[in-house]
Amino acid sequence: MLDELSKQINIASAKAGVRPSQSGLQDFLLDFDETPEGPRELAARAIVHFCFDDGEFNGRRYYAVAIVRFLEKASGSQITVQGANDLKNMLAENVTHDALLGWAESNFP
């Protein structure tokens, strides 16, 4: 699970011209005391880590796209237009981990 997310984050970083050492991936991976319960929990944590700084959206949409790709692979389903729009709106609203987890659970059952 962590391997696939790491792969998607590295692909997004490369496309955005961000060096792997600057992506924050290592810090994210070191933050785990234990592996998250599933891909939706992992995705919610990842969105908070990669897409927010001090509780505000940092503009790094490419990481949100990478995390959605991770969820698509993990669930075997594609995100809907509504699901993508909901995530876009949530990023603009500076939402919480719990709200992002709810979004992931409802869009990737």
PyRosetta script that sets phi, psi and omega in degrees:
from pyrosetta import init, pose_from_sequence

init()
pose = pose_from_sequence("MLDELSKQINIASAKAGVRPSQSGLQDFLLDFDETPEGPRELAARAIVHFCFDDGEFNGRRYYAVAIVRFLEKASGSQITVQGANDLKNMLAENVTHDALLGWAESNFP")
pose.set_psi(1, -51.1)
pose.set_omega(1, 178.7)
pose.set_phi(2, -64.6)
pose.set_psi(2, -33.5)
pose.set_omega(2, 179.2)
pose.set_phi(3, -62.8)
pose.set_psi(3, -44.2)
pose.set_omega(3, -179.1)
pose.set_phi(4, -67.2)
pose.set_psi(4, -41.6)
pose.set_omega(4, 177.4)
pose.set_phi(5, -63.0)
pose.set_psi(5, -44.2)
pose.set_omega(5, 179.1)
pose.set_phi(6, -59.1)
pose.set_psi(6, -42.4)
pose.set_omega(6, 178.9)
pose.set_phi(7, -60.0)
pose.set_psi(7, -46.7)
pose.set_omega(7, -178.8)
pose.set_phi(8, -66.0)
pose.set_psi(8, -39.0)
pose.set_omega(8, 177.7)
pose.set_phi(9, -65.3)
pose.set_psi(9, -41.9)
pose.set_omega(9, 178.9)
pose.set_phi(10, -64.6)
pose.set_psi(10, -39.6)
pose.set_omega(10, 177.1)
pose.set_phi(11, -63.0)
pose.set_psi(11, -46.2)
pose.set_omega(11, -179.8)
pose.set_phi(12, -63.2)
pose.set_psi(12, -41.3)
pose.set_omega(12, 179.2)
pose.set_phi(13, -60.9)
pose.set_psi(13, -46.6)
pose.set_omega(13, -179.0)
pose.set_phi(14, -60.8)
pose.set_psi(14, -44.2)
pose.set_omega(14, 179.9)
pose.set_phi(15, -64.7)
pose.set_psi(15, -30.9)
pose.set_omega(15, -179.4)
pose.set_phi(16, -87.9)
pose.set_psi(16, -2.7)
pose.set_omega(16, -179.7)
pose.set_phi(17, 77.9)
pose.set_psi(17, 22.3)
pose.set_omega(17, 179.2)
pose.set_phi(18, -97.6)
pose.set_psi(18, 127.5)
pose.set_omega(18, 178.2)
pose.set_phi(19, -67.3)
pose.set_psi(19, 143.5)
pose.set_omega(19, 179.5)
pose.set_phi(20, -51.6)
pose.set_psi(20, -37.5)
pose.set_omega(20, -179.3)
pose.set_phi(21, -68.0)
pose.set_psi(21, -16.4)
pose.set_omega(21, -179.1)
pose.set_phi(22, -104.3)
pose.set_psi(22, 0.0)
pose.set_omega(22, -175.4)
pose.set_phi(23, -76.6)
pose.set_psi(23, -24.0)
pose.set_omega(23, -176.0)
pose.set_phi(24, 89.0)
pose.set_psi(24, 3.3)
pose.set_omega(24, -177.7)
pose.set_phi(25, -62.5)
pose.set_psi(25, -44.6)
pose.set_omega(25, -179.2)
pose.set_phi(26, -61.7)
pose.set_psi(26, -42.2)
pose.set_omega(26, 177.2)
pose.set_phi(27, -61.7)
pose.set_psi(27, -42.1)
pose.set_omega(27, 179.4)
pose.set_phi(28, -60.9)
pose.set_psi(28, -47.0)
pose.set_omega(28, -178.1)
pose.set_phi(29, -66.7)
pose.set_psi(29, -32.8)
pose.set_omega(29, 179.7)
pose.set_phi(30, -74.3)
pose.set_psi(30, -17.3)
pose.set_omega(30, -178.1)
pose.set_phi(31, -73.5)
pose.set_psi(31, -11.3)
pose.set_omega(31, -174.3)
pose.set_phi(32, -84.9)
pose.set_psi(32, 123.1)
pose.set_omega(32, 169.7)
pose.set_phi(33, -80.0)
pose.set_psi(33, -32.4)
pose.set_omega(33, 178.0)
pose.set_phi(34, -150.0)
pose.set_psi(34, 160.7)
pose.set_omega(34, -179.6)
pose.set_phi(35, -67.9)
pose.set_psi(35, 136.8)
pose.set_omega(35, 177.7)
pose.set_phi(36, -57.3)
pose.set_psi(36, 157.4)
pose.set_omega(36, -175.5)
pose.set_phi(37, -65.6)
pose.set_psi(37, -20.4)
pose.set_omega(37, 179.8)
pose.set_phi(38, -176.0)
pose.set_psi(38, 178.9)
pose.set_omega(38, -176.2)
pose.set_phi(39, -64.8)
pose.set_psi(39, -31.2)
pose.set_omega(39, -179.3)
pose.set_phi(40, -68.7)
pose.set_psi(40, -42.4)
pose.set_omega(40, 176.4)
pose.set_phi(41, -63.4)
pose.set_psi(41, -44.6)
pose.set_omega(41, 178.3)
pose.set_phi(42, -60.3)
pose.set_psi(42, -43.5)
pose.set_omega(42, 180.0)
pose.set_phi(43, -63.8)
pose.set_psi(43, -43.0)
pose.set_omega(43, 179.2)
pose.set_phi(44, -61.2)
pose.set_psi(44, -45.2)
pose.set_omega(44, 177.3)
pose.set_phi(45, -62.1)
pose.set_psi(45, -40.7)
pose.set_omega(45, -178.5)
pose.set_phi(46, -65.8)
pose.set_psi(46, -41.6)
pose.set_omega(46, 179.2)
pose.set_phi(47, -61.8)
pose.set_psi(47, -44.4)
pose.set_omega(47, 178.4)
pose.set_phi(48, -60.5)
pose.set_psi(48, -44.0)
pose.set_omega(48, -177.1)
pose.set_phi(49, -68.3)
pose.set_psi(49, -48.1)
pose.set_omega(49, -172.1)
pose.set_phi(50, -88.4)
pose.set_psi(50, -23.3)
pose.set_omega(50, -172.3)
pose.set_phi(51, -109.4)
pose.set_psi(51, -4.1)
pose.set_omega(51, -178.9)
pose.set_phi(52, -130.3)
pose.set_psi(52, 140.9)
pose.set_omega(52, 172.1)
pose.set_phi(53, -125.9)
pose.set_psi(53, 121.7)
pose.set_omega(53, -179.0)
pose.set_phi(54, 52.6)
pose.set_psi(54, 40.8)
pose.set_omega(54, 175.9)
pose.set_phi(55, 79.9)
pose.set_psi(55, 3.3)
pose.set_omega(55, -179.0)
pose.set_phi(56, -118.7)
pose.set_psi(56, 142.0)
pose.set_omega(56, 178.0)
pose.set_phi(57, -60.5)
pose.set_psi(57, 131.6)
pose.set_omega(57, -175.1)
pose.set_phi(58, -97.8)
pose.set_psi(58, 4.2)
pose.set_omega(58, 176.8)
pose.set_phi(59, 86.1)
pose.set_psi(59, 0.4)
pose.set_omega(59, -177.9)
pose.set_phi(60, -85.0)
pose.set_psi(60, 69.8)
pose.set_omega(60, -179.6)
pose.set_phi(61, -62.5)
pose.set_psi(61, -29.3)
pose.set_omega(61, -178.1)
pose.set_phi(62, -61.7)
pose.set_psi(62, -29.1)
pose.set_omega(62, 175.5)
pose.set_phi(63, -73.7)
pose.set_psi(63, -37.4)
pose.set_omega(63, 176.4)
pose.set_phi(64, -61.0)
pose.set_psi(64, -41.7)
pose.set_omega(64, 177.5)
pose.set_phi(65, -62.3)
pose.set_psi(65, -42.7)
pose.set_omega(65, 179.0)
pose.set_phi(66, -61.6)
pose.set_psi(66, -40.5)
pose.set_omega(66, -179.0)
pose.set_phi(67, -69.9)
pose.set_psi(67, -37.1)
pose.set_omega(67, 174.4)
pose.set_phi(68, -62.8)
pose.set_psi(68, -42.6)
pose.set_omega(68, 177.3)
pose.set_phi(69, -60.0)
pose.set_psi(69, -41.1)
pose.set_omega(69, 175.7)
pose.set_phi(70, -58.2)
pose.set_psi(70, -47.5)
pose.set_omega(70, -179.9)
pose.set_phi(71, -63.4)
pose.set_psi(71, -39.1)
pose.set_omega(71, 177.8)
pose.set_phi(72, -61.1)
pose.set_psi(72, -44.0)
pose.set_omega(72, 179.3)
pose.set_phi(73, -66.9)
pose.set_psi(73, -41.4)
pose.set_omega(73, -177.8)
pose.set_phi(74, -68.4)
pose.set_psi(74, -34.3)
pose.set_omega(74, -175.8)
pose.set_phi(75, -96.7)
pose.set_psi(75, -20.5)
pose.set_omega(75, -176.3)
pose.set_phi(76, 76.4)
pose.set_psi(76, 15.6)
pose.set_omega(76, 178.3)
pose.set_phi(77, -128.9)
pose.set_psi(77, 159.7)
pose.set_omega(77, -179.0)
pose.set_phi(78, -97.1)
pose.set_psi(78, 148.8)
pose.set_omega(78, 175.7)
pose.set_phi(79, -71.5)
pose.set_psi(79, 143.7)
pose.set_omega(79, 176.9)
pose.set_phi(80, -86.3)
pose.set_psi(80, 164.4)
pose.set_omega(80, 176.3)
pose.set_phi(81, -59.4)
pose.set_psi(81, -42.2)
pose.set_omega(81, 179.1)
pose.set_phi(82, -62.7)
pose.set_psi(82, -41.8)
pose.set_omega(82, 178.6)
pose.set_phi(83, -62.6)
pose.set_psi(83, -41.0)
pose.set_omega(83, 178.0)
pose.set_phi(84, -66.0)
pose.set_psi(84, -42.8)
pose.set_omega(84, 177.9)
pose.set_phi(85, -64.0)
pose.set_psi(85, -39.2)
pose.set_omega(85, 177.8)
pose.set_phi(86, -61.5)
pose.set_psi(86, -43.8)
pose.set_omega(86, 178.8)
pose.set_phi(87, -63.8)
pose.set_psi(87, -43.6)
pose.set_omega(87, 178.5)
pose.set_phi(88, -56.7)
pose.set_psi(88, -45.6)
pose.set_omega(88, 179.6)
pose.set_phi(89, -66.4)
pose.set_psi(89, -38.0)
pose.set_omega(89, 179.4)
pose.set_phi(90, -65.5)
pose.set_psi(90, -39.2)
pose.set_omega(90, 178.3)
pose.set_phi(91, -61.6)
pose.set_psi(91, -38.8)
pose.set_omega(91, -179.6)
pose.set_phi(92, -70.0)
pose.set_psi(92, -24.1)
pose.set_omega(92, -177.4)
pose.set_phi(93, -91.8)
pose.set_psi(93, -2.1)
pose.set_omega(93, 179.6)
pose.set_phi(94, 57.4)
pose.set_psi(94, 59.5)
pose.set_omega(94, -173.9)
pose.set_phi(95, -79.6)
pose.set_psi(95, 174.5)
pose.set_omega(95, -178.5)
pose.set_phi(96, -93.0)
pose.set_psi(96, 166.9)
pose.set_omega(96, 174.8)
pose.set_phi(97, -55.6)
pose.set_psi(97, -45.3)
pose.set_omega(97, -177.4)
pose.set_phi(98, -62.2)
pose.set_psi(98, -39.6)
pose.set_omega(98, 178.1)
pose.set_phi(99, -66.3)
pose.set_psi(99, -40.0)
pose.set_omega(99, 178.1)
pose.set_phi(100, -67.2)
pose.set_psi(100, -37.2)
pose.set_omega(100, 176.2)
pose.set_phi(101, -62.9)
pose.set_psi(101, -43.0)
pose.set_omega(101, 177.1)
pose.set_phi(102, -61.4)
pose.set_psi(102, -41.5)
pose.set_omega(102, 177.3)
pose.set_phi(103, -61.4)
pose.set_psi(103, -46.6)
pose.set_omega(103, -179.1)
pose.set_phi(104, -63.0)
pose.set_psi(104, -41.7)
pose.set_omega(104, -179.5)
pose.set_phi(105, -66.0)
pose.set_psi(105, -37.2)
pose.set_omega(105, -178.3)
pose.set_phi(106, -79.7)
pose.set_psi(106, -25.9)
pose.set_omega(106, -178.0)
pose.set_phi(107, -96.1)
pose.set_psi(107, -19.1)
pose.set_omega(107, -179.6)
pose.set_phi(108, -134.2)
pose.set_psi(108, 67.3)
pose.set_omega(108, -176.6)
pose.set_phi(109, -64.8)
pose.dump_pdb("model.pdb")
